[in-house]
Amino acid sequence: MGAGDEVVVTRLDHDGNVRPWSLAASGPGASLKKIKVNPDDCTLDMESVAESISESTVLVAIGAASNLSGTINNVRELIGNFTWFRCRGCC
């Protein structure tokens, strides 16, 4: 990770997916963003997805399913949000 790089994770994912990216983004100038979860149904807030990803995003790490809530994420819809940028997805 370099200065200005952003990594995006979700508040829905297991610490095993979030913690490594949090550590990777802890370098000088890098940052970590977290996608919000809808409290009513434990799905990812798609508005938050769009707001979290920018030209500075280098990686988006999203679990296909949540072991905590049982939520199954619509990975195709999520990928559509970040393919326009230079970031890579990790589901």
C-alpha positions in Angstrom: 0.0 0.0 0.0 1.2 3.4 -0.8 0.3 7.0 0.1 -3.3 7.8 -1.0 -4.3 4.1 -1.5 -7.6 3.0 -0.1 -8.9 -0.4 0.8 -12.6 -1.1 1.3 -14.1 -3.8 3.5 -17.5 -4.3 5.0 -18.9 -4.2 8.5 -20.6 -7.6 7.7 -17.5 -9.6 7.2 -15.6 -11.8 9.5 -12.5 -10.4 11.2 -10.4 -13.0 9.2 -11.3 -10.9 6.0 -11.2 -7.5 7.6 -8.1 -7.6 9.9 -5.5 -8.4 7.2 -6.7 -5.6 5.0 -6.9 -3.2 8.0 -3.2 -4.0 8.7 -2.2 -3.6 5.1 -3.9 -0.2 5.0 -2.2 1.0 8.2 0.9 2.1 6.3 1.7 5.8 5.9 -0.9 7.6 3.9 -3.1 4.6 3.1 -6.6 4.3 4.5 -9.4 1.8 5.2 -13.1 2.4 4.5 -15.9 0.2 5.7 -19.2 -0.4 3.8 -22.2 0.0 6.1 -24.8 -2.6 6.7 -28.6 -2.1 6.6 -29.8 -2.9 10.2 -33.2 -4.1 9.1 -32.1 -7.1 7.0 -28.3 -7.3 7.4 -27.6 -6.6 3.7 -24.9 -4.3 2.5 -26.0 -0.7 2.1 -25.5 -0.2 -1.7 -25.4 3.6 -1.3 -22.5 3.1 1.1 -20.8 0.8 -1.4 -21.0 3.5 -4.1 -19.7 6.2 -1.6 -16.8 4.0 -0.3 -15.2 3.3 -3.7 -13.2 6.0 -5.4 -10.4 6.5 -7.8 -8.0 6.0 -4.9 -9.5 2.5 -4.1 -7.0 -0.2 -4.9 -8.8 -3.2 -3.3 -12.4 -4.1 -2.3 -12.6 -7.1 0.0 -16.2 -8.4 0.3 -17.3 -11.8 1.5 -19.9 -13.6 -0.7 -21.8 -14.7 2.4 -21.8 -13.8 6.1 -21.2 -16.5 8.6 -22.8 -14.3 11.3 -26.1 -13.3 9.7 -26.4 -15.7 6.8 -26.6 -12.9 4.4 -25.6 -13.8 0.8 -24.3 -10.8 -1.0 -25.2 -10.1 -4.6 -21.6 -10.3 -5.8 -22.4 -9.4 -9.4 -24.1 -6.2 -8.4 -21.2 -5.3 -6.1 -18.6 -6.0 -8.8 -20.5 -3.5 -11.0 -19.7 -0.8 -8.5 -16.0 -1.0 -8.8 -15.0 -2.3 -12.2 -15.0 1.3 -13.5 -12.1 2.1 -11.2 -8.5 0.6 -11.1 -9.3 -1.4 -7.9 -9.4 -5.1 -7.7 -12.2 -7.1 -6.1 -11.7 -9.9 -3.6 -14.8 -11.8 -2.8 
